[in-house]
Amino acid sequence: MLVQNTVHGVLERLGLESVNSGACGTGWIESPSGGELVSYNPSNRDALARVRMASEADYEAVVSAASETFQRWRLLPAPKRGEIVRQIGEALRMHKADLGALVSMEMGKILPEGLGEVQEMIDIADYAVGLSRQLYGLSMHSERPEHRMYEQWHPLGIAGVISAFNFPVAVWSWNALIAAVCGDCVVWKPSSETPLTAIAVQNICNHVLSRNGWEGVFTLVIGRGSVAGEKMLHDKRIPLVSATGSCRMGYRVAEVVGRRLGRTILELGGNNGVIVAGDADLDLALRAIVFGAVGTAGQRCTTIRRLFLHKPIAPKMIERLKSAYSQIRIGDPLDAHVLMGPLINQAAVDDMMAGLERARAEGGEVLCGGGKPAIQGGFFVEPALVKATPSMPIVKEEIFAPILYVMEFDTIEEAIAAHNDVPQGLSSAMFTNNLRHAETFLSVTGSDCGIVNINGGTSGAEIGGAFGGEKETGGGREAGSDSWKAYMRRQTVTINFSHDLPLAQGIEFHLD
């Protein structure tokens, strides 16, 4: 691994200097044969490191190791599995500063967001530890005398996790740490844009697993989607694939895994909208909108992309937004004064510029931003405000960049209808002090998204609530609530402790 001097200390402390492998089963594969992958810092385009990717043979070695480990791991009592996850949480606490900095360097989000992502991993570890003693089944009353009925949950097998670049470590933890306490092993294919953060997390896990004698519970395959990703989708040894990415990618995952009757958890595109009613607290709304639209340079699945303003307040709110946008400091995400880092790569910059041109062609007006700041090296852009209408085709698409479409409405019903008139359905919000408006948005005729907030933005979901969306967002749920059930198989049990054999539904069957 070739390491730049500017990040030498962080990489060294995370154990990345000695690892040049992109595949880990029960130990790092010394010479994976899938070619070389370069990890770049999007702030300056410098190469952070070169990683050897996994080949099909390396993938096979990793999955075989996970399969063997699962046969033993599933027999370990769930609270004992939880204890190992607790230790992983403690290790993440110890490495939070370095891992958060690495997330910022490799992905480009500002340091507070990088640290926040690691904190999310720590939180989900704590959640999973408690969950390890709460994998409850139900007890039901049988209609047959002297019969007992109940359900129990067993480990499912190997969970495959395909994560995206924008949350390079947190989304893995949502799946992996819950799957682990459920008794599953995990094979992780991270984004090719962020391999270093994945290797760092794998190193942390390896140390904990090794001292507990459980190497192979968490495994890693870094490789091209056409190799590692496709192998995972077709692999019947992996009964569950949890994938985060674009809607287009989700269609492919659902098709291939569904064809073999496997399970999927899909967290796909989010074209999130916020409605600001005329009675709203505008100071509160302004802060939430700016963070929700500009945070992570618009590269969150929960980024605010559509803003609906009640006409009487629209002129004032637009001016306040323009003023706030003019104060956004763009630059090195490790700089404490910076509020927005770069996009992930040149393709993302090109997509944003092409999107703005399309918006203009469809009748939109760029109110501010949308250019490229005079910063040397990185993939930096200025966040853009675009005056638009709900009928513009581009408003119904997700461009993974800081473009906020601003639209006006007359009635709440009109705003809700426009809000729901997109293919995606992840997160949504309304700012209002009117109880009827709020309850309407929360009702069956309101938001059609998986997440809905009142007087709060679309980002910042807590791990205690299930995360996911509807429609083309995929319908999957991760993290809190009863999402653990996706990682286990349910078994309904009936015990007859009588001397008879009564049949259900009163059916009688007599042999002569």
BAFIPA-817148 format. One line per 10 residues: number of its first residue (from 0); their letters; for each residue z, x, y of C-alpha. Coordinates in pm, 1 decimal. Layout:
// BAFIPA-817148
NUM> A> Z:X:Y  ... .
//
This chain:
// BAFIPA-817148
0> MLVQNTVHGV> 0.0:0.0:0.0  -104.5:141.1:336.1  154.8:52.0:599.6  118.4:70.5:978.1  394.3:261.1:1157.7  476.3:-35.3:1385.1  598.2:-245.1:1094.9  714.1:37.0:868.7  1084.4:-44.6:894.4  1050.6:-413.6:812.5 .
10> LERLGLESVN> 824.0:-350.7:514.7  1044.5:-72.8:382.7  1359.9:-283.7:396.8  1181.8:-566.0:215.1  1074.1:-325.5:-59.4  703.3:-346.7:17.2  617.9:19.1:37.3  639.3:70.4:-337.4  452.7:-244.3:-442.7  74.7:-250.9:-446.6 .
20> SGACGTGWIE> 34.3:-528.9:-697.6  -65.7:-887.0:-636.9  56.6:-1011.2:-973.2  408.7:-1042.3:-1106.9  518.6:-1188.4:-1440.0  835.1:-1040.8:-1588.0  760.8:-731.8:-1376.5  494.8:-606.9:-1136.6  157.6:-545.1:-1301.2  80.4:-182.4:-1221.2 .
30> SPSGGELVSY> -296.4:-198.7:-1170.7  -426.2:-553.3:-1124.4  -804.5:-556.7:-1141.4  -905.4:-839.5:-907.7  -1013.9:-624.3:-615.0  -848.7:-544.6:-284.7  -717.3:-781.0:-18.0  -633.6:-664.7:333.5  -353.8:-834.9:524.3  -413.6:-835.5:899.7 .
40> NPSNRDALAR> -181.5:-891.5:1193.1  -352.4:-1174.0:1388.2  -190.6:-1053.7:1711.7  -382.4:-726.1:1719.5  -612.6:-737.6:1413.4  -449.1:-425.8:1270.5  -435.6:-396.0:893.7  -75.1:-440.4:782.4  -140.0:-353.3:419.6  -385.9:-352.6:133.4 .
50> VRMASEADYE> -294.3:-550.5:-174.9  -458.0:-543.2:-515.1  -544.3:-894.4:-627.8  -504.3:-1044.0:-973.2  -798.2:-1080.9:-1207.6  -835.7:-1354.3:-1468.5  -669.4:-1123.3:-1722.4  -380.0:-1061.7:-1484.6  -347.0:-1436.5:-1427.3  -328.2:-1487.3:-1801.8 .
60> AVVSAASETF> -51.6:-1228.5:-1831.8  151.5:-1398.4:-1558.2  118.5:-1751.0:-1697.9  191.8:-1632.4:-2050.0  511.1:-1467.4:-1925.3  611.2:-1785.9:-1741.7  544.2:-1994.8:-2052.6  765.5:-1771.9:-2263.9  1044.0:-1772.8:-2005.8  1033.6:-2151.6:-1977.3 .
70> QRWRLLPAPK> 1120.1:-2191.5:-2345.6  1456.0:-2026.9:-2272.5  1513.0:-2131.7:-1910.0  1499.2:-2503.9:-1992.5  1797.4:-2457.0:-2227.5  2021.7:-2310.2:-1958.3  2248.5:-2585.5:-1817.0  2130.4:-2708.4:-1478.5  2447.8:-2598.4:-1291.2  2395.0:-2246.1:-1430.5 .
80> RGEIVRQIGE> 2039.0:-2254.8:-1300.5  2181.6:-2370.5:-970.3  2409.6:-2067.7:-956.4  2107.6:-1835.7:-975.4  1936.5:-2031.7:-698.2  2256.3:-1997.1:-494.0  2230.7:-1620.8:-529.1  1868.0:-1635.7:-412.9  1985.4:-1825.8:-105.9  2239.7:-1554.8:-35.2 .
90> ALRMHKADLG> 1972.5:-1284.9:-72.6  1751.8:-1473.3:172.2  2041.6:-1481.3:419.3  2075.2:-1105.2:388.2  1702.6:-1049.9:452.2  1650.0:-1330.1:705.2  1583.1:-1106.1:1006.0  1325.0:-888.4:830.8  1154.3:-1169.3:642.9  1135.4:-1382.3:957.6 .
100> ALVSMEMGKI> 980.7:-1089.4:1145.9  727.7:-1037.4:867.1  629.9:-1405.2:882.3  567.4:-1362.2:1255.4  367.5:-1043.3:1208.0  148.6:-1167.5:925.2  104.9:-1534.1:1022.8  139.7:-1515.2:1401.4  408.0:-1774.5:1476.9  671.0:-1672.0:1730.8 .
110> LPEGLGEVQE> 984.4:-1502.9:1598.4  1219.6:-1803.3:1642.4  979.4:-2004.8:1425.8  954.7:-1723.4:1171.1  1332.9:-1706.8:1148.7  1346.9:-2085.0:1134.9  1113.2:-2084.2:836.5  1343.6:-1849.4:646.5  1640.4:-2066.0:744.0  1455.4:-2358.4:591.1 .
120> MIDIADYAVG> 1437.2:-2163.5:265.5  1811.8:-2099.2:283.2  1877.2:-2467.8:349.6  1665.1:-2580.1:55.9  1847.9:-2331.2:-167.3  2178.3:-2490.5:-65.3  2030.7:-2833.5:-127.2  1901.2:-2733.3:-470.2  2239.3:-2591.0:-574.2  2405.9:-2926.2:-512.7 .
130> LSRQLYGLSM> 2117.2:-3104.9:-679.2  2171.4:-2904.1:-997.4  2478.7:-3120.8:-1064.9  2309.7:-3448.8:-967.1  2001.0:-3489.0:-1186.0  2103.8:-3844.3:-1259.6  1953.5:-4094.8:-1500.1  2021.2:-4469.2:-1498.9  2205.5:-4677.3:-1756.1  2058.0:-5021.8:-1830.4 .
140> HSERPEHRMY> 2191.8:-5322.5:-2020.0  2001.3:-5401.1:-2336.7  1910.5:-5758.3:-2427.6  1989.7:-5670.9:-2790.7  2349.8:-5677.4:-2912.4  2520.5:-5345.7:-2985.7  2243.4:-5145.4:-2822.9  2270.2:-4895.0:-2540.8  1985.9:-4804.4:-2306.5  1964.1:-4525.6:-2054.6 .
150> EQWHPLGIAG> 1716.9:-4278.4:-1908.5  1741.9:-3903.3:-1897.1  1537.9:-3631.0:-1733.4  1403.9:-3313.9:-1896.5  1232.3:-3007.1:-1748.6  858.4:-3054.4:-1713.0  726.9:-2701.8:-1775.3  551.8:-2466.6:-1535.6  503.8:-2579.2:-1177.2  204.5:-2424.4:-1004.5 .
160> VISAFNFPVA> 245.3:-2382.4:-627.5  -54.6:-2325.3:-400.6  71.5:-2262.3:-47.3  -103.3:-2237.2:288.9  -88.6:-1965.3:553.8  90.1:-2168.1:821.8  420.5:-2188.9:632.8  377.7:-1889.2:405.6  724.9:-1897.5:248.0  905.6:-2224.1:330.8 .
170> VWSWNALIAA> 671.2:-2454.8:139.3  702.8:-2235.5:-169.5  1080.8:-2275.2:-151.4  1059.6:-2655.9:-119.3  889.5:-2659.6:-456.8  1018.1:-2353.1:-637.2  1391.8:-2380.0:-579.9  1406.2:-2747.7:-670.9  1176.2:-2692.6:-969.7  1402.7:-2409.4:-1086.9 .
180> VCGDCVVWKP> 1720.7:-2616.0:-1095.3  1521.0:-2884.7:-1276.9  1451.3:-2626.7:-1548.6  1090.5:-2539.4:-1464.4  935.1:-2199.3:-1414.7  703.7:-2142.9:-1117.6  368.9:-1969.2:-1075.1  285.0:-1916.2:-708.0  -57.6:-1861.9:-555.7  -7.3:-1792.9:-183.5 .
190> SSETPLTAIA> -270.4:-1797.9:87.3  -493.1:-1490.9:98.3  -409.6:-1470.0:470.4  -39.7:-1407.9:402.5  9.0:-1205.2:82.9  281.8:-975.2:218.3  533.2:-1249.2:284.7  479.0:-1375.2:-69.7  532.9:-1029.3:-218.4  848.2:-988.2:-7.8 .
200> VQNICNHVLS> 992.2:-1315.7:-136.7  896.3:-1223.2:-492.3  1079.5:-892.2:-450.8  1391.9:-1074.2:-332.6  1374.3:-1313.4:-627.6  1307.3:-1031.2:-874.3  1629.7:-854.0:-779.8  1836.6:-1169.1:-828.3  1663.0:-1273.5:-1149.4  1683.8:-925.1:-1298.0 .
210> RNGWEGVFTL> 2058.5:-887.0:-1255.1  2101.7:-1228.2:-1419.4  1865.2:-1150.5:-1707.5  1608.6:-1414.3:-1607.5  1292.8:-1225.3:-1511.1  987.5:-1451.1:-1514.4  1136.4:-1772.4:-1375.2  942.9:-1714.7:-1051.7  605.0:-1546.1:-1079.9  326.4:-1462.2:-836.8 .
220> VIGRGSVAGE> -52.0:-1442.6:-851.9  -239.2:-1321.8:-543.8  -609.0:-1373.6:-581.9  -918.5:-1553.7:-468.8  -916.6:-1929.8:-489.2  -1225.2:-1913.7:-706.5  -1028.4:-1705.7:-958.7  -653.3:-1767.4:-948.0  -671.0:-2111.2:-787.1  -935.1:-2253.7:-1016.8 .
230> KMLHDKRIPL> -763.6:-2110.6:-1323.4  -441.6:-2282.0:-1223.0  -611.7:-2618.3:-1167.4  -768.7:-2614.3:-1513.0  -467.3:-2469.4:-1697.1  -305.3:-2725.7:-1929.3  1.3:-2502.1:-1954.7  73.6:-2601.6:-1593.6  154.7:-2974.6:-1601.5  221.9:-2991.5:-1225.4 .
240> VSATGSCRMG> 26.8:-2839.6:-936.7  174.7:-2867.1:-588.0  -91.4:-2780.6:-330.7  -77.3:-2755.8:46.7  -398.2:-2732.1:246.3  -691.8:-2924.1:384.8  -799.8:-3269.8:275.4  -1117.8:-3115.8:134.4  -912.7:-2882.5:-82.2  -695.1:-3174.1:-190.1 .
250> YRVAEVVGRR> -989.5:-3369.7:-321.1  -1079.1:-3073.0:-540.7  -723.7:-3028.6:-668.8  -682.4:-3397.7:-745.4  -1016.1:-3416.3:-924.3  -968.2:-3114.1:-1149.5  -600.0:-3163.8:-1232.9  -645.5:-3538.6:-1272.8  -929.8:-3484.7:-1517.7  -680.6:-3318.9:-1754.7 .
260> LGRTILELGG> -417.4:-3584.5:-1671.4  -195.8:-3332.4:-1499.4  35.2:-3414.2:-1208.9  -16.8:-3318.8:-846.7  190.6:-3303.9:-531.3  -56.6:-3293.3:-242.4  41.0:-3209.4:115.1  -287.8:-3215.1:301.8  -417.6:-3277.3:653.7  -212.7:-3433.3:930.2 .
270> NNGVIVAGDA> -373.7:-3583.2:1242.3  -45.0:-3681.8:1395.7  -5.1:-3922.7:1683.6  266.0:-3995.8:1940.6  295.7:-4316.7:2140.7  477.8:-4302.1:2474.2  575.4:-4645.6:2598.8  618.9:-4722.8:2965.9  996.0:-4747.5:2930.2  1037.3:-4411.1:2757.3 .
280> DLDLALRAIV> 1253.3:-4120.7:2869.7  965.2:-3906.7:2998.8  1168.1:-3584.9:3019.1  1255.0:-3617.3:2651.9  897.9:-3703.9:2560.5  753.3:-3412.0:2757.4  963.6:-3151.3:2577.6  883.3:-3294.7:2236.8  511.3:-3324.0:2305.9  470.9:-2968.8:2434.0 .
290> FGAVGTAGQR> 656.5:-2816.2:2138.7  482.7:-3045.1:1890.6  135.1:-2968.5:2024.9  172.6:-2597.4:2103.7  424.2:-2476.1:1842.4  273.3:-2243.0:1580.5  -39.9:-2244.8:1800.9  -121.5:-2594.0:1675.4  -129.1:-2475.8:1314.0  137.2:-2703.8:1170.0 .
300> CTTIRRLFLH> 44.9:-2993.0:945.1  284.1:-3189.6:1167.5  129.5:-3072.6:1496.8  81.2:-3346.9:1757.1  -294.0:-3390.0:1796.3  -319.9:-3738.9:1950.3  -113.8:-3868.1:2241.4  -117.3:-4234.5:2347.3  18.6:-4301.7:2696.7  92.9:-4643.1:2847.2 .
310> KPIAPKMIER> -146.0:-4675.3:3141.6  117.1:-4712.3:3416.2  278.8:-4379.4:3325.7  -36.0:-4192.6:3216.8  -129.3:-4021.9:3549.1  222.1:-3888.3:3603.4  261.2:-3775.6:3242.6  -76.3:-3601.6:3238.7  12.5:-3404.1:3550.6  344.5:-3301.7:3401.0 .
320> LKSAYSQIRI> 170.7:-3191.5:3082.9  -84.1:-2986.3:3277.0  199.3:-2818.1:3463.4  385.6:-2744.1:3140.6  72.0:-2607.3:2972.5  14.8:-2371.7:3264.4  356.4:-2217.3:3194.2  301.3:-2147.9:2824.0  333.7:-1774.3:2769.1  82.3:-1653.0:2511.2 .
330> GDPLDAHVLM> 99.0:-1316.6:2338.9  276.2:-1103.5:2079.9  490.2:-1344.2:1872.7  765.6:-1082.5:1845.7  808.2:-1085.6:2225.1  1111.0:-1299.4:2310.9  937.7:-1440.0:2619.8  628.0:-1563.5:2433.7  600.4:-1932.0:2339.4  268.1:-1926.3:2154.1 .
340> GPLINQAAVD> 117.0:-1660.7:1932.0  -237.9:-1628.1:1799.0  -447.0:-1835.4:1565.4  -470.6:-1698.2:1213.8  -824.9:-1554.9:1229.8  -1160.0:-1560.4:1407.6  -1280.9:-1860.1:1209.5  -990.7:-2062.9:1350.3  -1085.0:-1957.4:1704.4  -1447.4:-2052.9:1641.9 .
350> DMMAGLERAR> -1342.6:-2390.8:1501.3  -1137.4:-2464.1:1812.6  -1417.9:-2370.9:2051.4  -1669.0:-2574.3:1852.9  -1427.4:-2867.6:1852.0  -1393.3:-2857.7:2228.9  -1771.5:-2855.4:2265.4  -1796.7:-3155.7:2037.1  -1528.1:-3336.5:2235.0  -1723.6:-3281.5:2556.3 .
360> AEGGEVLCGG> -2043.7:-3400.1:2389.9  -1868.8:-3718.6:2275.9  -1747.6:-3798.3:2626.2  -1414.1:-3616.8:2636.0  -1291.2:-3422.4:2938.0  -1101.6:-3094.0:2904.2  -817.7:-3135.2:3151.8  -678.9:-2784.0:3112.8  -682.9:-2484.9:2881.0  -924.1:-2428.8:2598.8 .
370> GKPAIQGGFF> -1025.3:-2078.8:2699.5  -939.4:-1735.3:2570.7  -664.5:-1550.3:2759.3  -723.6:-1194.6:2870.6  -522.9:-1040.8:2586.8  -677.4:-755.0:2395.9  -716.4:-757.8:2022.6  -568.5:-1074.0:1876.8  -698.1:-1421.5:1799.4  -548.0:-1579.6:2108.7 .
380> VEPALVKATP> -652.0:-1907.3:2269.5  -520.5:-2129.8:2546.2  -382.1:-2466.7:2435.0  -606.2:-2748.9:2553.4  -548.5:-3099.4:2688.4  -848.6:-3326.7:2638.5  -882.1:-3674.8:2783.4  -1033.7:-3886.2:2509.9  -1077.2:-4234.1:2366.5  -985.7:-4352.0:2014.9 .
390> SMPIVKEEIF> -1351.9:-4426.8:1941.0  -1455.7:-4060.5:1966.1  -1536.3:-3938.5:1610.4  -1371.4:-3600.3:1662.4  -1036.9:-3768.2:1735.3  -1029.6:-3883.4:1373.2  -1061.6:-3525.5:1244.2  -802.7:-3250.9:1218.8  -884.6:-2924.2:1393.3  -615.3:-2671.8:1307.7 .
400> APILYVMEFD> -568.5:-2547.2:1662.9  -377.9:-2642.4:1980.3  -600.2:-2928.5:2100.7  -417.4:-3240.0:2221.2  -625.5:-3554.4:2279.0  -474.1:-3776.2:2547.8  -556.0:-4148.0:2539.1  -432.9:-4450.6:2733.5  -336.9:-4800.1:2617.8  -241.5:-5140.1:2757.9 .
410> TIEEAIAAHN> -23.4:-5288.1:2482.2  194.9:-5148.3:2204.8  -11.0:-5338.6:1947.4  -326.4:-5171.8:2078.1  -160.8:-4830.0:2061.3  -39.0:-4880.1:1703.5  -383.1:-4995.8:1590.6  -546.5:-4686.9:1743.7  -271.1:-4463.8:1604.3  -336.5:-4586.6:1248.7 .
420> DVPQGLSSAM> -716.3:-4572.9:1276.8  -755.4:-4225.3:1124.9  -791.7:-4109.2:762.4  -473.7:-3900.3:768.5  -116.0:-4028.5:756.2  148.5:-3757.5:768.4  381.6:-3777.8:1068.4  414.1:-4008.8:1367.8  642.2:-4077.5:1661.3  711.4:-4324.2:1940.0 .
430> FTNNLRHAET> 908.2:-4267.6:2257.0  1065.3:-4588.6:2383.2  1396.7:-4740.7:2489.0  1276.6:-5086.6:2387.8  1430.1:-5201.2:2059.7  1140.0:-5434.0:1982.1  882.3:-5159.3:2032.6  1077.2:-4921.9:1811.2  1133.9:-5170.8:1531.6  768.5:-5279.4:1544.3 .
440> FLSVTGSDCG> 659.7:-4918.0:1495.4  899.4:-4886.4:1200.5  793.1:-5215.5:1041.1  525.0:-5282.9:781.0  279.1:-5351.5:1063.6  369.4:-5028.0:1243.8  304.2:-4663.2:1158.5  120.3:-4608.0:830.2  246.5:-4250.5:797.1  489.6:-4098.7:551.2 .
450> IVNINGGTSG> 712.2:-3978.9:836.2  800.4:-4181.1:1144.7  1031.6:-4086.4:1431.1  1169.5:-4266.1:1733.9  1240.2:-4054.7:2042.2  1164.7:-3733.7:1856.7  849.3:-3534.6:1790.7  636.9:-3520.9:1476.8  755.8:-3171.7:1375.6  1091.2:-3043.4:1259.9 .
460> AEIGGAFGGE> 1151.4:-3245.4:943.9  1488.9:-3180.3:782.0  1505.1:-3079.9:416.7  1733.4:-3373.0:328.8  1447.8:-3622.2:366.0  1138.6:-3633.0:147.1  842.5:-3470.2:322.6  488.5:-3598.5:281.6  226.9:-3845.7:392.3  -12.7:-4121.2:297.6 .
470> KETGGGREAG> -389.5:-4177.5:289.1  -583.0:-3847.7:293.2  -260.2:-3656.0:345.8  -222.9:-3694.2:-29.0  79.9:-3910.7:-95.7  298.7:-3627.4:-225.5  664.9:-3575.1:-143.1  861.2:-3250.9:-133.8  1214.0:-3133.8:-45.4  1486.4:-3401.7:-17.0 .
480> SDSWKAYMRR> 1559.6:-3755.2:-136.5  1449.7:-3808.7:-499.1  1155.3:-3567.7:-483.2  1313.4:-3370.7:-769.2  1179.3:-3630.9:-1010.0  826.7:-3492.2:-966.0  938.5:-3171.8:-1139.9  1086.6:-3343.0:-1446.0  981.8:-3583.4:-1719.5  1164.0:-3911.7:-1765.0 .
490> QTVTINFSHD> 1275.4:-4027.1:-2108.6  1403.8:-4376.3:-2184.0  1658.9:-4378.9:-2465.7  1776.7:-4671.4:-2681.4  2061.8:-4634.9:-2930.7  2128.4:-4902.3:-3191.5  2486.7:-4884.5:-3313.5  2475.0:-5216.6:-3501.4  2399.0:-5291.1:-3867.4  2099.3:-5507.5:-3773.9 .
500> LPLAQGIEFH> 1754.3:-5442.1:-3634.0  1695.2:-5706.0:-3366.7  1360.8:-5680.9:-3187.0  1307.6:-5718.4:-2814.0  1165.6:-6038.3:-2664.6  1315.3:-6234.3:-2954.8  1037.9:-6132.5:-3192.9  1114.8:-6187.2:-3561.6  953.1:-5991.7:-3841.0  1054.8:-6053.4:-4202.5 .
510> LD> 949.0:-5870.6:-4514.6  942.4:-6062.7:-4841.9 .
//
